[in-house]
């Protein structure tokens, strides 16, 4: 098996050699290392008055990095920040389709960029990077107070390995309560009203009744379908909420959470609450309340169909930010000029489940992480950490969120008042990239003064929604340490629950029969052994 894997890796490296060179992954200079060494030899220490006196080139692996970094020349905010630290960014490109494969090959061939972003926590290759010294450990964070504070959130602090941190997670939310924003269902309230619905749904039964009414009425004669999704990876983030919310996962296969049943910990996806949730989903599909082509629809098409009135509801990620950018800005205001979207489209509040609770999806507070090549010397690492610390500072956040004080916004009685009424994304096209390189911090957008959500009515709905979530929902108990725990079987185990859910949805067999088959397949891959290992280690570590 090992020989076969090594042969496969060798073949992949040969096939992609020219591609890596074109993308900035091949050659001695491609990822900025030689330039850095030259700079270091010119000046080993910066002057006491200016710690950033020496210019520094830092290579960055990021999605569509070439296009993102090219925008810096047109962005006064991004230029101001990089000039502050005397940094030039060198792009190392990858896409959503190839990023994982490229980064793994760069790691294997010792050609990683200085900084690279990937969702690797909990994977085998991330563990190997740490064990084999492929990635550099972060320095003592005492020198970087904003970054140090950032690491205080439990699910970020828990990533340390033997007391050292090897990654900066790209945090989205201040707590897991905000995960409700990462899987939302939009629905056509205007079409529901035309179908005779007078009350926004609060239970699963009411939601199904609304979809059924819209589909049967088909008031615009478009052969409308029920619920669709931008990608099947999101399915578990909604359907597990029927009594099994801890089973929600981000689609990576490695972030599954554990709950205690009958005296031992089990992955929540295999709890006794799984079958009722799956049956509820299957019933909806069989009743025609879920788009029969849900497995085939592409993101752009799903947005188009929803706005065109061909889908009654849409499961999507990105919360109100995507509602604003993908639905309103790109589609709604063109299709329905002058029509207020918040009167026609609603965001489904978490439904009351069979346990009487309103449950929302539960993820980590971050998605994906920054890693740093072990070739990065201490001087360059200090410069990178200083940049990250600034982006997370109050001053940096204000600059990246609101633009330049006095030009784009002003402070009045401790509050931000926007002067610039246009889109800051157009004025500062690289600011989001620079912000997202460090952290998504999408919760910053849920603020009435923050112009990231450009439509003010949507912004008001967004703020009201998260306030409602924080007051009316409860996150079930689970221990994130079990998700991060390493055991021989668990390190190689993945739970791709969205695939399992889709298979059950499309299967002609009874749900229980299909689910038992899936569980047996997982058992053949070591499910029971993994459960035993985790419970034994949990007892040894005093996790009860």
N, C-alpha and C positions, 0 to 999 in steps of 0.2 A: 504493500500500500504506500509506504513512504517513497519507494523508488518510483512508483507510478506518479505520485504527486510532484516529485522533483523533475521528472521528465516533462510533465505538463507545464510546470513553471518555466523550464528551459525553453520549451517550444513557444510559450507565450512571450517570453522576453525577446526571442529572435523575431517573432512576427511583429512585435510592436517597436522594435528598435528605431526604425525611421520615424514612426509616429511620436515616440518620446522626444526625439531630437526636434521635431517640428513644434511640439508643445512646450519646449523648454525643459524637458526632462532628461535630455542626453547631453554629453560633452562636459568638459571641466568647468565651463563658465555658465552653463544654462541656468543654474539655480542660484546664481549670485555668490557662490562661495569664494571664487578666486578674487572677485572684486573686494569682498570683505577682508580677505587675508591681506590684500595690498593696503587697504585703508588702515588695518590694524598695525602693519609694519611701519606706516608713515608716522603714526602718533599712537603710542601705547597708552597715554593718559591724556585726558582732556584738561583744559585749564580749570582752575578752581572756580573761576567766575562763570564759566559756560561749560557745563558738563556735556553739552551736545555740540561742541565746537567742530568736531570731526564729522564730515558727511558720511552717511552710511547707506548702502544699498541692501535692502531686505527682500528676498524672494518670497512670494506668497502664492500658495496653491489654493485656488478658490473656484467656485462655479463661475464659468464665463469670466475669469479674471482679466483677460485681455481687454474685453469691452468695458468692464467695471473700472479698471485702473486708467484706461484711456480717458474716462470722463473727468479725472482729477484736474486736468488742465482747464476745464470749463467750470470748475467748482471752487469758489473763493473760500468756502468753509473747510473743505478737505485740504486745500493747499495751505491754509493757515495752520492747521493742526500738524501736517507733515513738516512744514517749515519750522515750526516750534521745536521739533525734535531732530531737524536736519536729516530727514529720512527720505529716500527715494524707494518706491515700491516697484519691484520687478515681477510681472505676472507669470505664473505657471498655470496654464489653462487646463481645466477639465470640465466635463458637462455632467448633467444629472444621470445620463446613461452610462458613463464610463468611470466616474470618479473613484469608486471603490477599487476597481481593478487596477487603474493607473497607480493609485497610491500604494497599493500592496506591492506592485512591481517595482516602484521607485524605492520602497523600503527594502525589498529583497536585493536590489542592485546598488544600494548605497547612493541614491540620487534624489533624496527627498529635498524639497524646498525648505527654506528656513522655517516658515510657518505653513501649516496646511490644515484644512478643515475637513472633518469627516465624522460620521456618526459611528464610532467604533467601540464605545464603552460596552464591556461585557463580552466582546468577541475574542476568539482565540488569537487572532493576529494582534489585537491591541495588547493582550497579555504578553505575547512574545516580544513586541516592541520594547516593553518595559524590561522584561527579563534579559533580553539580549543587548540592551543599551542602544537601541535604534533611535529612541526619542530621549530628549533631555529633560531632566527633572527641573522643576521651577526652583528658583532661589528662595531664600527666606523672604517672606512677603511683608515683613515688618517695615521695609523701606517703601512699600507700595500700599498705603493704608486703604485706599478704595478697593483695590484688588483683594486685600486681606479680608475686608468686611464682606465682600462678595462670596468668599469661601465659607461663610458662617452658616449658610443654608444647609440643613442636614443631608439632603441628597447630593450636595456638592462636596461637603466635608467628608462624606463617606467614601469618596473616590480615592483617597490617599492610599498609597501602597507602602507599607513599612514606614509610615510617617512622612512620606514624600509625595508631592503632587506632580503629576506628569502631563496634565492637561488643564486648559481653562475652558470649562463648559460654556457653551453659548446660551446663557440663560434667557428664558422667555418671560417667566413669571416670578413674582416674589414668593409664592407658595403654591402648593398643588391645587388649592381651591380654584385657582385661575385656569386650571386645565379645562374647565368647562368651555373655554373659548376656542379650544383647539379642535373640537368636533362639534359643529353646530348644524342644525337642520333649518334651512330656510323654506318657507312655504308661501304659496300664493293666496294670501288672505282675500284678495279681491275676487278670485275665482271661487273660493270657499263660500263667500257671501252670496255670490250669484247662484251657488248650488244650495242655498237655504241654511247654511251654517251661521249661527248668530253668536257663538261663544268660542273663544280661542281654546284649543284643547289643553287639558291638564292631566289626563290619564292616557294610557296606551289605548284604551278602548275608544276614547274620544278622538284621539289622533287617527286611528284606523277608520273611524266613522267619517271623519272629515275627508280623508283621502278617497274613501269609497264614494262619497257624495260628489266630489270634484270629478272623478273619473267617469261616473255614470252620467253626470249632467253634461260634461264636455261642452260647456257653454259657448266656446269659440269654434267648435267644430274642427278641432285639430287632432282628434284621436289621442287625447292627452293620456299620459301614463301617470303612475303614482310617484313613489319615491325613487330617485336616482342618486348617483354619487359621482364625485369627480374622479375617484379611484377606488378600487375594491379594497385597498389597504386600510380604508377608513371604516369598513363595515363593523369590525369588532368594537370600535369606539362608540357605536350607537346601540347595536343589538344586545351587547352584554349588559346594557343598563337595565334590562328587564330582570332585576333581582341578582345580578352577578357583576357589579361595576368594577371590582378589583381586577377582573380579568381583562379589562381594556388595556391595549398595548399600542406601541407606536409603529408596529409593523416590521421592526428590525429582527424579531425572533429571539432576541436575547434579553429583553427588558421585562419578562413576565414576573408577576408579583405572586406572593405566597400568602395563604390564609390557613388558619388552624381549624381542622375538622376532625372530630372523633379522636382528639388527643395528639394529632400530628400535623405538621405543616405539609400542605400540598399546593402545587401551582393553581391559582384561582381558576384558570381555564379548565381544570379537571375536577373542580368541586362538584358537589351534588346539585349546586344551583345552575350548572351549565345546561343541562337538558331542558328545563323549562324555558330558558332564554332562547335556546335554539328552536324549540317548538313554536314559540311565539313568532320568531322571525319567519319560519317556514310557513306558518299559517298566513302571514301577511303576503308572502310571495304567491302562495296557492290561490289566494283570493284576488290576485291581480293588483295588489296595492304597491308592489315593487316593480320597477321597470324590468320587463323580461330580458332586455339587452344590457342590463347593468354591468355585466362582465366585460362588455365590448366598448362602452362609451369612453371617449377620451375627455380629459378635463375641459378643453375649450368647447367641445360639443355639448358637454353637460351644462355649462354656463349658458350657451346659446339656447339650448332647448328649454331651460328654465325661464329665461327672459321671454322667449317666444311663446310661452304658454303651452309647451308640449310636455312639460313635467310639472306635476303638482307640488313637489317638494324636492329639495336638493341637500344631500349630506356633503359637507365640505369642511376643509380645514381653514385656519386663518381668521376665524371669527368675523368681527365687524370690519376689520381691515380689508379682508377679501370681499366682503359685501360691498364696500365702498369702491375698491379699485377694480375688481373683476366684474361685478354685476352693475353697479351704478355708473362708474366712469366710462367703462369700455362698451357697455351695452344698453343699459336702461335709458339713460338720458338721450341716446340716439333713437331708440325705438319708441320711447314715450316722452317726447319733449314737453316740459311743463307739468308732468304728472309727478306728484310727490311719492317717492318710492316707499317711504315708511308707512304710508296709508295702504299700500298694495301688497307689500312683502313683509312678513313677520319672521322673527327668529324664535324657534320653538324653545320654550322654557323646559328644563328637565321634567320629564313626566313622572307622575306618581306610579311606582311599580307595585308588584304583588306584595312586597313587604311594607307598603305604606310610606316608603321613603322616596324622595326626589333625588335621583342619583345622576351624576355627570361623569364624563370620562376622567380617568386618573392617569396622569403621566408624570414624568420627572419635570422639574422646573426648568429644564434646559432641553434643547434638541441640538445634537452634534457638538463637536468640541474642536478647539485649537490644539494642535500638537507642534512640537518644535524639534527640528532635527538635532541629533547629538553632535553634529558638526558645528553648530552655533557656539561661538566662544562666549565667555562670560560678559565681555564688553557689549557684544551685540545683544545678548539676552537681556542685559540691563536696559538697553534702549527699547527693546520690544516690550518689556514689562512696564517701562515708564509710559509708553504709548497706550498700552492697555489700561493702565491705572488712570490716565487722563481721560480716556473715553468713558470710563465709569465714574468719573468725578462729577460733582454738581456743575462745575463750569463746563466740562466737556459735554455733559448731557444737554445742558441748555443750548450750547452751540449747535449740536447735531440735531436736536429736536426742533428748535425755534429759529435758528439762524443767527445772524449778527445783531447784537443788542444795539438799539438806536436806529438800525436800518430795517430790520425785520420784526422786531418786537421791542417793547419797553416794559419796565417793571413799575407797577403802581400799587402801593400798599402791600408789597410782598407777593403780588400776583403778576403773572405773565399776561400782557395785553398785546395781541398781534397787531402790527402795523401793516405788514405785507399780507394782503388778502388773496394773492394768487397762490399757486401750488409751489411749495418749496422744493418738491421733487424735480420740477422743471428748472428751477433756478439753481439748485445745488444737486446735480445728477449723480455725484459720487458720495454724498453724505450718508446715504443708507448703506452703501457698501462698507464704508469705514466703520459705521456703527455696528453693522451685522457681523463684521469680521471678529469683533470682540464678543458681542452679545446681541441677541435679538431684542430683548427688553420690550416686547410688544405691549406689556402692561402700561408703558409710558404713554401709549396712544389713547388710553381710556381716560382722557382728561379733557374737559371742555375747552381748555386753552390750547391744547396740542392740535396743530393743523394736519397731522398725518392722515387722519380720516377727514377728507376734504369736505364732504357733505355734512353740514351742521346738524341736520335732522338725524342722520345716521349716527353721528357722534353723540348726540344726546341720548338716543336709544342705547348706544353702546355703554355709556356710563351708567344708565339706569339698569341695564341688564346685569352688569357685573356686581353692582350694588345689591341687586335682588339675589343673585347667586350666593354672595357672601352671607346674606341674612337668612336664606331659606333652604340651603342644602348643607349636607354633612358628608365629609369624607370618611369612609369606613376605615376601620383599623387594619393596618398591615405594617410589616417591618421592612423598610427598604434595604436593610443589611442582608436580608435573604436574597434579594435580587442581585446584589453585588457579590454575594458569597461565591467563592471558588472551590469546586470539588472536581475530581477527575472526570466524572460523567457529566456534570452540569456545564463544565467549560466547553463541551462539544455539543451540547444539547440546544436545539432551537424549537420554538413553538410558533409556527406561522399560522396563528389562529384565523387570520383573514382568509387564507386559502381553505382552511377547514370549514369555515362558515359558508363560503361560496359553494363548496362542494355539496354541503348539506342543502343549501338553498336550491341548487339545480338538480339534485338527485331525485330519482323516481322512487327510491326506497323510503320506508318509514324513517322518521328522524332518529328514533332510538337505535334502530338497526344500523343506520349509517354512522351514527356517533360511536357506537360500540366498536365498529370496524376501525374508525379513526383512532380511538383510544388504544386499541390493540396494536395498531401500527406504531404508536408512540412507545408502547411497552416493549415492543421488539427492538426499539432504539435505545432502551435503557431507562424508561420513565420510572419504574419502581426502584431501580438501583439509585437513580438520582435522588428520589425522595428519601430513601434510607440514608444516603450520604449527607444530605442537607440537614436532616433531623439529628443525626449523630453529631455533626459539627456544631449545630445550633446549641445542643445540650452542653457540649464541651466549652462553648463560648458564653454560656449563661443566658442565651436567648430563649426566653420562655413564652 
